[in-house]
Amino acid sequence: MSDSGVKTDEKKQHFDDIYVAETPVPFKERILDELKYVSDNFNRQTFDRLILPWAEKKAASGALNVVDLAGCFGNTTMATINGMDYDSIRENWKDTDACRTVAQPRRFSANITGIDISANALAYGKSAGIYDDIIQADLNTPEAATQAELEKAIKNANVLISTAALVYLQPDAIERLMDEFAAGDEEGYMLVNFLNPFALEAADATKRILLERFEFVGSMASRHRLMSELERANYPGEEWAMLEIWALKRRS
């Protein structure tokens, strides 16, 4: 386990000092810039193709409840809900002044809850207007009161986003969280992704958990980011970490 409390595959780079920073500027400089973290372009493309038309129609009659699970500073919310691409997110986070607000408005009416282990990342996301509500939690071992808060937010969500995140969760935690989303009364969609080549057995187990509970809608494969020096040493010959992006929906 890393100092931040995030459980990381020993072959995968961890970014503890970035995740607990007070602003996303270090995240922008060391991950978005140096490692060419382009994955939100593809998260947005998948969301736009498979979820956005439904979300816009649904939001016309009232704000959607959106949950960004393990969303850190909120870059994937900015991509999917605000419609921002890799370059526009980087520009928005270029310095501590620019990152104070979100450069583009939301594309549909939504109430967004950010959930993460990093209190600093969540505080930033709320102050900048990326998140409306926040829940700070270790999703593997949440306290009882926090678990109740998590269950309510996830069960009531119309859209659940969890990208580059499930790899950090234990199977029982994933099952618990997915059971809550599956129990929601309204139609609901989920955007998730799986990293390659990290923890492939765990990713397979997660896919089985999801397919047992939800209807598969569609998917795509894409680049995620450049591998770090540590990761290239652990996976000789590999340059890019890759993504498999899935959209799923609640069963009727």
C-alpha positions, 0 to 999 in steps of 0.5 A: 500500500502507498503512503496515500492509502491507495493500493497499487500493483507493485509493477504499476507506478504510483503517484502519491505526492500528486494525488494529495496535492492541493491543486491539479497543477502537479497532476497536469505537469507530471501525468498529463504532460510528461506521460501524455495522459490522453485517455480522457479524449477516449473516455469522452468519445465513448461517453458521447457515443453511448451515453450522452444522447440519453443523458441530454434527453433525460436531463431535459426533465431534471438534473441527473445525479452523476457520481465520479467514483475515485475521480481524484481532481475530476479530469474525467468529469470535465471530459464527459460532463463538460465535454473537454478534451486533453488539450483543453483540460491541460490549458485549464490546469496550466497554473494555480490561477487558471485551475480555480474555475472550469473553462467550459460549462456542463453540457447538461444539467447535473448534480455531481458527487465526487468520491475519492480517498484524497481529501485535497483533490475533492476539496479542489474539485468542489471549490472549482465547481467540478463537483457539487458534493464530495465524499472522502473515503477509502473505498476498500475499508470505509467507515460505517457512516461513510458507507451509508453515504456512499450507498445512497449516492451510488444507488441514486446515481443516473450516471456512474463514472469510474475510470482508471480507478477500479484497479485500486479496489479489492473485489469485495469493495467492487461488488459492494459498490456495484450492488448499490448501483444495480439497486437503483430504481431508475435507468442508469449508465456506467462508464468504466475502463480497464488498464493494460497490462496492469493486474490483468487477473484482477481486471478479468475478475472485475469484468465478471462482477460487472457482467453479472449485474449490468447490461453491456452497451458498448466498448472501445480500446485506446491509449491511456498514457505513456508508461513510466520508467518503472513500468517500462522496466517491469514490462520490457518492450511496452511504451504505452499503457492501454485502456479498454473502455466499457459502457454498461446500463442497469438491467430493467 
